[in-house]
Amino acid sequence: MLTKVKTATLSGVRGYPVTVETDLHRGMPGFNIVGLADTTIREATQRIKPAIMNCGFRFPNERVTVNLVPAAKPKEGSHFDLPIALGIMMLGEEVLEMENTAFLGEVSLDGRVNPVRGALPLAMSLRSAGIKNIVLPAGNAEEAAILEDVNILPVNHLKEAVDHVSGERRLQIYKRKNNSAGGAIACPDFAQVIGQESVKRAIVIGAAGNHGMLMMGSPGCGKTMMARCIPGILPELTYEEKLEITGIYSVAGLLSDEHPIVQQRPFRSPHHTITQTGLIGGGAKPRPGELSLAHRGVIFLDELGEFDARVIDAMRQPVEEGLIRINRNLEEVIFPSRVMVVIAANPCKCGNLWDERKLCTCTPKQIESHRRKLMGPFADRIDMHIRVNPVDKDRLNELKSGGKWESTDSMRRKVVAARRMQEERYSGLRYSCNGELDEEGIKRYCSLDEESHSMMVSAYERLNLSMRGYNKILKIARTIADLDRKERIEQFHVAEALMFRIDSDMQ
């Protein structure tokens, strides 16, 4: 006797379909699982037998063999409990057509079906394989119901799943709750930032093109507050982006009953004591790190000089490629990491190097050591270097007289308009914004006239730019032109873009 039940397994944040084959034949009683199953799945032999018996069903007193197909790929996760249990319980029984149905769920000893991690990416992989009906724990139903073209069938107990496949009582299709509205992102308003209008302009440019930003300035000048305001000016998530981010958070186990779907762009601010694995991801069973949790959003590194140099260096390739590759047991796991990197740093260890009102207590050696850490290979991969000066006293007088500063709403309108231009320009291409342009894209979309080209050649020599830095200035100029609703990059666009390398000079 043989049964086949469809399910899926995860590789990083991506799933792929698996068929659970269950065979029963004569011999000494036994229960074996084969097909590169991990410890969690092998332990199912100790959970499933009592669960079946506690539900009032008979467990076969013969040799049971479970094979997970394809056998050559590793499988992991307690969600295999439900398909394995159903495969055993349906041996020799008449079942309905299950060709278009898949099953996910962890089974307790009393037969309850518990929620699992990664339900959304698992469901997405099954949808891609042509599965139309997915039976999963009721606790994962809202999360998976974001998929609009599959039927989500929530189940609370093993007996309910048995009744469904036997045709005694069909499970009802889950109707998603009204969580479609993204709502306003809970973050400070730029109108609360006194002065710093030039820095706000730089932030608009960075957000419009998804350019990384390094803000350097004295303590207390507003770097951290402005960084925390940035999610409020970014465009709303698209449907596909919600799928991506919710899938990542599902694998990381960060979804909750109150927030089963990620509706807003992530903002992650890891502490400077974070490890390389915590930031990049990994582990014996690779899990996403802070870079992947910030995918399609912002990762903010406050006080860059305090981070371990090896941790910062590990970010170089993921930030440029937009993905993280981790190799474990001859298998490559890929995590996405398309993020807007925002960094805040002091110009020296004490922070007073640029403040004329305070005395810098650092020695020249300390200043040089701090500078090397900030302006190393990782900083060269950050598009924009912004100098943040202390708030001028005249701005305080404006505050007293009721002065107003540019708000988040005003800045957001500019960013959204520029992003819309980029979406139209790159429609059907592998780019979504200017910050993602590679050498081929820069050559095609960032062409300069003679005057602008001469300015860039002169700046290349004067500022001792690398070719990476040269290309980043072109991408920033492209974004500034988009903010001005111009298809061609003009000389004053290049001139403004160059400011974001000149200001990085810490001498």
C-alpha positions in Angstrom: 0.0 0.0 0.0 1.3 3.4 -0.9 0.1 7.0 -0.4 1.5 10.3 -1.7 0.9 13.7 0.0 2.3 17.0 -1.3 4.1 19.5 0.9 7.2 21.7 0.7 10.4 22.6 2.5 12.6 25.7 2.9 16.0 26.6 1.6 16.8 30.0 3.2 13.7 32.0 2.5 12.7 30.1 -0.6 10.7 26.9 -0.7 10.5 24.0 -3.1 7.8 21.2 -3.4 8.3 17.9 -1.7 6.2 14.7 -2.1 5.8 12.5 1.1 5.5 8.9 0.0 4.3 6.5 2.6 4.6 2.7 2.2 3.2 -0.1 4.4 4.4 -3.7 4.1 4.7 -6.8 6.2 7.6 -7.3 8.6 8.7 -6.3 12.1 6.9 -3.2 13.3 8.9 -0.1 12.5 8.7 3.5 11.4 11.5 4.9 9.2 11.8 8.3 7.5 14.3 8.6 4.6 15.2 11.3 2.1 17.7 13.6 3.8 15.4 14.5 6.7 16.8 16.7 9.5 16.5 15.9 13.2 13.1 17.7 13.5 11.6 15.5 10.9 13.2 12.3 12.2 11.7 13.1 15.6 8.3 13.1 14.0 8.3 9.3 14.5 7.9 10.0 18.3 5.2 12.6 17.8 3.0 11.1 15.1 2.3 7.7 16.5 0.8 8.9 19.9 -1.0 11.8 18.0 -2.8 9.3 15.7 -3.7 7.0 18.6 -4.9 9.9 20.8 -7.2 10.9 18.0 -8.9 7.5 18.2 -7.2 6.0 15.1 -5.2 2.8 14.7 -1.5 3.0 14.0 -0.3 0.2 11.7 1.4 -2.6 13.5 3.6 -3.3 10.5 6.7 -1.7 8.8 6.0 1.9 7.8 8.5 3.6 5.5 8.3 7.4 4.6 10.3 8.7 1.7 10.7 12.4 1.1 11.0 13.2 -2.7 13.3 14.5 -4.1 15.6 12.4 -1.9 18.8 14.2 -2.8 17.7 17.6 -1.3 17.9 18.3 2.4 14.5 18.9 4.2 13.8 20.5 7.5 10.9 21.7 9.6 8.2 20.4 11.9 5.6 21.2 9.2 6.2 17.7 7.8 4.2 16.2 10.7 0.8 16.8 9.1 1.6 15.3 5.7 3.4 12.3 7.2 0.5 11.6 9.6 -2.1 11.9 6.8 0.0 9.6 4.6 0.0 6.9 7.3 -3.7 7.3 8.3 -4.9 7.2 4.6 -3.0 3.9 3.9 -5.6 1.6 2.4 -8.4 4.1 2.8 -10.4 5.8 0.0 -9.5 9.4 -0.3 -10.6 12.3 -2.5 -8.3 13.6 -5.4 -5.4 15.3 -3.7 -3.3 16.1 -6.7 -4.0 19.9 -6.3 -3.8 19.9 -2.5 -0.8 20.3 -0.2 -0.4 20.0 3.6 1.7 21.9 6.2 1.6 21.7 10.0 3.2 20.6 13.2 1.2 18.0 15.1 1.0 17.9 18.9 0.6 14.6 20.9 -3.1 15.3 21.3 -3.7 15.9 17.6 -3.7 19.7 17.6 -2.1 21.3 14.5 0.3 24.1 15.6 1.6 27.1 13.5 5.0 26.8 11.8 7.7 29.1 10.6 7.9 30.0 7.0 4.3 29.3 6.0 4.2 32.0 3.4 7.3 31.1 1.4 6.3 27.4 1.6 2.8 28.3 0.2 4.4 30.5 -2.5 6.6 27.6 -3.7 3.5 25.3 -3.8 1.6 28.0 -5.7 4.5 28.1 -8.3 4.2 24.3 -8.6 0.6 24.6 -9.6 -1.0 23.7 -6.3 -4.4 25.3 -5.8 -5.4 24.2 -2.3 -3.1 24.5 0.8 -4.1 23.0 4.1 -2.2 24.6 6.9 -2.5 25.6 10.6 -5.2 28.1 11.5 -2.5 30.2 13.1 -0.8 30.7 9.7 -4.0 31.3 7.7 -3.9 35.1 7.7 -0.3 35.2 6.8 -0.7 32.8 3.8 -4.0 34.3 2.7 -2.1 37.3 1.2 -1.7 35.0 -1.8 -4.6 35.9 -4.0 -4.7 32.9 -6.4 -4.7 29.9 -4.1 -7.3 28.5 -1.6 -6.1 28.6 2.0 -7.8 25.9 4.1 -7.1 26.4 7.9 -7.0 23.3 10.1 -7.0 23.1 14.0 -6.9 19.4 14.6 -5.6 16.3 12.8 -9.1 14.8 12.7 -10.3 17.8 10.7 -7.6 17.1 8.1 -8.6 13.4 7.9 -12.3 14.3 7.5 -11.3 16.7 4.7 -9.3 14.2 2.6 -11.9 11.4 3.2 -14.7 13.7 2.1 -16.7 13.5 5.4 -16.4 17.2 6.1 -14.6 19.7 3.8 -12.5 22.5 5.2 -13.7 26.0 4.5 -11.7 28.5 2.4 -10.2 31.2 4.6 -11.3 34.7 4.0 -8.6 37.3 4.7 -9.3 40.0 7.2 -9.3 43.6 6.1 -5.6 44.4 6.6 -5.0 45.9 3.2 -4.4 49.5 4.4 -0.8 50.2 5.0 -1.4 53.2 7.2 1.1 55.8 8.2 4.5 54.6 9.2 5.1 55.2 12.9 8.2 57.4 12.9 9.2 61.0 13.7 8.2 63.8 11.3 11.0 65.7 9.5 9.1 68.9 10.5 10.3 68.2 14.1 14.0 68.5 12.9 15.2 72.0 13.5 17.1 73.4 10.5 19.3 70.9 8.6 17.5 71.7 5.4 20.6 70.9 3.3 20.8 67.5 5.0 17.1 66.9 4.3 17.7 67.6 0.6 20.4 65.0 0.6 18.0 62.5 2.3 15.4 63.2 -0.3 18.0 62.4 -3.0 19.0 59.2 -1.2 15.5 58.0 -0.7 14.5 58.8 -4.2 17.2 56.7 -5.7 17.7 54.2 -2.9 21.2 55.4 -2.3 23.2 54.5 0.8 24.1 57.5 3.0 26.9 58.1 5.5 26.1 61.1 7.8 29.0 62.4 9.7 28.8 65.1 12.4 29.1 66.1 16.0 27.0 64.3 18.7 23.5 65.8 19.1 23.3 67.5 15.6 20.3 65.3 14.6 21.8 62.4 12.7 19.9 59.6 14.5 16.6 61.5 14.5 16.7 62.2 10.8 17.6 58.5 10.1 14.6 57.4 12.0 12.4 59.7 9.9 13.5 58.2 6.6 10.9 55.3 6.4 8.1 57.9 6.4 9.2 59.3 3.0 9.6 56.0 1.2 6.9 54.8 -1.2 4.3 52.3 0.0 5.1 48.6 -0.4 3.8 46.9 -3.5 2.0 43.6 -3.4 5.1 41.6 -4.5 7.3 43.5 -1.9 4.8 42.6 0.9 5.1 38.9 -0.2 8.9 39.1 -0.1 9.2 40.8 3.3 6.4 38.8 5.0 8.1 35.6 3.8 11.4 36.7 5.4 9.8 37.6 8.7 7.9 34.3 8.6 11.1 32.3 8.3 12.6 34.4 11.1 9.6 33.8 13.4 8.9 37.5 13.8 5.2 37.6 12.7 2.5 37.8 15.4 -1.2 37.4 15.6 -1.5 41.2 15.7 0.8 41.7 12.7 0.6 38.6 10.5 1.6 40.5 7.4 4.3 43.2 7.0 2.5 46.3 5.7 5.3 48.9 6.0 8.9 49.2 4.9 11.2 47.7 7.5 13.5 49.9 9.6 16.2 47.9 11.4 18.8 49.4 13.8 21.1 46.7 15.1 23.3 47.5 18.1 27.1 47.9 17.5 27.8 44.7 19.5 26.0 42.6 16.8 27.9 39.6 15.5 28.6 38.8 11.8 26.0 36.1 11.8 23.4 38.3 13.4 24.0 41.0 10.8 24.5 38.9 7.6 22.6 35.7 8.6 23.7 32.1 8.9 24.0 29.5 11.6 23.9 25.7 11.5 20.4 26.1 10.0 20.7 29.4 8.1 18.3 32.1 9.3 18.1 35.7 7.9 20.1 38.4 9.6 19.4 42.1 10.1 20.4 42.9 6.5 17.7 40.5 5.2 15.1 41.7 7.8 15.7 45.2 6.4 15.1 44.0 2.8 13.2 46.7 0.7 13.6 49.1 3.7 16.3 50.8 5.8 19.1 49.4 7.9 20.5 52.1 10.2 24.0 51.6 11.6 24.4 54.2 14.4 27.9 55.0 15.5 29.7 53.1 12.8 33.1 53.5 14.5 31.9 51.3 17.3 31.1 48.3 15.1 33.6 45.5 14.7 35.6 46.0 11.6 35.1 42.4 10.4 31.3 42.7 10.8 31.4 45.9 8.7 33.6 44.3 6.0 31.2 41.4 5.7 28.5 43.8 4.5 30.5 44.9 1.4 29.4 42.2 -1.0 25.7 41.8 0.2 25.1 45.6 -0.1 26.5 45.7 -3.6 24.8 42.5 -4.9 21.5 42.8 -3.1 21.8 39.3 -1.8 23.7 37.1 0.7 25.1 33.7 -0.3 25.7 31.1 2.5 27.0 27.7 1.9 26.1 24.9 4.2 26.5 21.1 3.6 27.1 21.5 -0.1 23.9 23.6 -0.4 23.8 27.3 -1.2 21.3 29.3 0.7 20.4 32.8 -0.6 18.9 35.6 1.4 17.8 38.9 -0.2 19.4 42.2 1.0 18.2 45.0 -1.2 18.4 47.7 1.5 18.9 51.4 1.9 22.0 51.6 4.1 22.0 54.7 6.4 25.0 55.3 8.7 25.7 57.8 11.4 29.2 58.5 12.7 31.2 61.0 14.6 34.2 62.6 12.8 36.5 61.4 15.6 36.4 59.3 18.8 35.2 62.2 21.0 33.0 63.7 18.3 34.2 67.3 18.6 36.6 67.5 15.7 34.3 69.7 13.5 32.6 71.6 16.3 34.2 75.0 16.7 32.5 75.5 20.1 34.1 72.4 21.7 37.6 71.1 22.1 38.6 67.8 20.4 40.5 65.7 22.9 41.7 63.1 20.4 45.3 62.6 19.4 46.3 62.8 15.7 46.8 59.0 15.9 43.3 58.4 17.2 41.8 60.7 14.6 43.7 58.9 11.8 42.6 55.5 13.2 39.0 56.6 13.4 39.2 58.0 9.9 40.5 54.8 8.4 37.7 52.8 10.0 35.0 55.2 8.6 36.5 55.8 5.2 37.6 52.3 4.3 36.4 49.9 1.6 32.8 49.7 3.0 32.3 53.5 3.1 33.5 53.6 -0.6 30.5 51.5 -1.4 28.1 54.0 0.2 26.8 56.4 -2.4 26.4 59.6 -0.4 28.7 61.1 2.2 27.0 63.9 4.1 28.5 66.4 6.5 26.0 67.3 9.3 26.9 70.5 11.1 25.5 71.6 14.5 22.3 73.7 14.3 23.0 77.4 13.8 21.7 79.8 16.5 19.7 81.7 13.8 17.6 78.5 13.5 16.8 78.7 17.2 15.6 82.3 16.7 13.4 81.1 13.8 12.0 78.4 16.1 11.0 81.1 18.7 9.3 83.1 16.0 7.2 80.1 14.8 9.4 79.1 11.9 8.5 75.9 10.1 10.7 73.3 8.4 10.0 70.9 5.6 7.7 68.0 6.6 7.7 64.3 5.9 4.7 64.7 3.7 6.4 67.3 1.5 9.6 65.2 1.2 7.6 62.1 0.5 5.8 63.6 -2.5 9.1 64.4 -4.1 10.5 60.9 -3.5 7.4 59.2 -4.8 7.4 61.3 -8.0 11.0 60.5 -8.7 10.5 56.7 -8.0 7.6 56.7 -10.4 9.9 58.1 -13.1 12.4 55.3 -12.4 9.7 52.6 -12.5 8.6 53.7 -15.9 12.2 54.0 -17.2 13.2 50.6 -15.9 10.0 48.8 -16.6 10.7 45.2 -17.7 14.4 45.5 -16.7 16.3 44.1 -13.7 16.6 47.5 -12.1 13.9 49.1 -10.0 15.7 52.3 -9.0 18.9 54.3 -9.8 20.8 52.9 -6.8 20.7 49.4 -8.4 22.3 50.4 -11.7 25.3 48.4 -12.7 28.0 49.5 -15.2 25.8 48.6 -18.2 22.8 50.6 -16.7 25.0 53.6 -15.9 26.4 53.7 -19.4 22.9 53.6 -20.9 21.0 55.9 -18.5 23.6 58.2 -17.0 25.1 59.7 -20.2 26.6 63.2 -19.9 27.1 66.1 -22.2 30.5 67.5 -22.9 30.5 70.1 -20.1 29.3 67.6 -17.5 31.8 65.0 -18.6 34.7 67.5 -18.3 33.5 68.4 -14.8 33.5 64.7 -13.8 37.0 64.1 -15.3 38.4 67.0 -13.3 36.7 65.8 -10.1 38.0 62.3 -10.7 41.6 63.6 -10.5 41.0 66.3 -7.9 39.1 64.1 -5.4 41.2 61.0 -6.1 38.0 59.0 -6.8 37.9 55.3 -7.5 35.9 54.1 -10.5 33.3 52.9 -8.0 33.0 56.4 -6.6 32.9 57.9 -10.1 29.9 55.7 -11.0 28.1 56.4 -7.8 28.3 60.1 -8.5 26.7 59.5 -11.9 23.9 57.5 -10.3 23.3 60.3 -7.8 23.2 62.9 -10.6 20.6 60.7 -12.4 18.4 60.8 -9.3 18.8 64.6 -8.9 17.7 64.9 -12.5 14.7 62.7 -11.8 13.7 65.0 -8.8 13.8 67.9 -11.3 11.7 65.8 -13.8 14.5 65.9 -16.3 15.3 63.1 -18.7 18.8 64.4 -19.4 21.5 64.9 -16.7 22.7 68.5 -16.7 25.8 70.1 -15.4 24.2 71.5 -12.2 22.9 68.0 -11.4 26.5 66.7 -11.6 27.8 69.6 -9.5 25.3 68.9 -6.7 26.1 65.1 -6.8 29.8 65.9 -6.4 29.0 67.7 -3.1 28.4 64.3 -1.5 32.0 63.2 -2.0 33.6 66.6 -1.2 31.9 66.6 2.2 33.4 63.3 3.1 36.8 64.9 3.4 37.7 64.6 7.1 41.1 66.4 6.9 
